[in-house]
Amino acid sequence: MFVVIGVTTHEASVTAFVRDLLCFELAWFAVARVTGGRFLPTWLVGVTLAVGVRAAIVGHLPGAFYGVALGFCALFVLVGRTLLRLRR
């Protein structure tokens, strides 16, 4: 959700969408595999890794983007997990 909302609100290209989606999805799932899917380390390390890889590709690291990525990824994951728990 974070990448979809970010790319659409900033009118970014399809290439930017694919780049960002791959950075976040691959980092998140790679870290989740190592951490056993525990939220806190997966979130912190996964988002940090994704933002770092993205920064290396685009050539700069905007600090605000890192903060927004941390905040919104946490929000979306926690809301999703809460909805799943309520559904059960």
C-alpha positions in Angstrom: 0.0 0.0 0.0 2.8 2.4 0.9 4.4 2.2 -2.6 1.0 2.4 -4.4 -0.1 5.4 -2.5 3.3 7.1 -2.8 3.7 6.6 -6.5 0.1 7.7 -7.3 0.2 10.8 -5.1 3.5 11.9 -6.5 2.5 11.0 -10.1 5.6 8.8 -10.5 6.4 6.6 -13.5 5.7 2.9 -13.8 9.4 2.3 -13.6 9.5 4.1 -10.2 6.6 2.0 -9.0 8.4 -1.2 -10.0 11.7 -0.1 -8.5 10.1 1.0 -5.2 7.9 -2.1 -5.0 10.8 -4.4 -5.5 12.9 -2.6 -3.0 10.3 -2.8 -0.3 8.9 -6.2 -0.9 12.2 -8.0 -1.3 13.7 -6.2 1.7 10.6 -6.9 3.9 10.3 -10.6 3.1 14.1 -11.2 3.3 14.2 -9.7 6.7 11.0 -11.4 7.8 12.5 -14.7 6.9 15.5 -14.1 9.2 13.5 -12.6 12.0 10.7 -15.2 11.9 8.2 -12.5 10.9 8.4 -10.6 14.3 7.0 -7.2 13.6 9.5 -4.8 15.2 12.7 -6.1 13.8 11.1 -6.9 10.4 9.7 -3.4 10.2 12.7 -1.5 11.3 15.4 -3.4 9.4 13.2 -4.2 6.4 12.2 -0.6 5.8 15.7 0.7 6.5 17.1 -1.8 4.0 14.5 -0.9 1.4 15.1 2.8 1.8 18.9 2.3 1.6 18.7 0.2 -1.5 16.3 2.7 -3.1 18.6 5.6 -2.2 21.6 3.8 -3.8 19.6 3.4 -7.0 18.2 6.9 -7.2 21.3 8.6 -5.9 20.1 10.4 -2.8 18.5 9.7 0.6 15.8 12.2 1.6 15.5 11.9 5.3 11.8 12.8 5.2 11.2 9.8 2.9 12.7 7.5 5.5 10.5 8.8 8.2 7.4 8.6 6.1 8.3 5.1 5.0 8.7 4.0 8.6 5.5 5.6 9.7 3.2 4.5 6.9 4.6 0.9 6.7 4.0 0.5 10.4 0.5 1.9 10.1 -0.5 -0.3 7.2 1.0 -3.5 8.7 -0.6 -2.9 12.1 -4.0 -2.0 10.6 -3.8 -5.2 8.4 -2.9 -7.4 11.3 -5.6 -5.9 13.5 -8.2 -6.5 10.9 -7.1 -10.1 10.5 -7.3 -10.6 14.2 -10.8 -9.1 14.4 -11.9 -11.3 11.5 -10.9 -14.5 13.4 
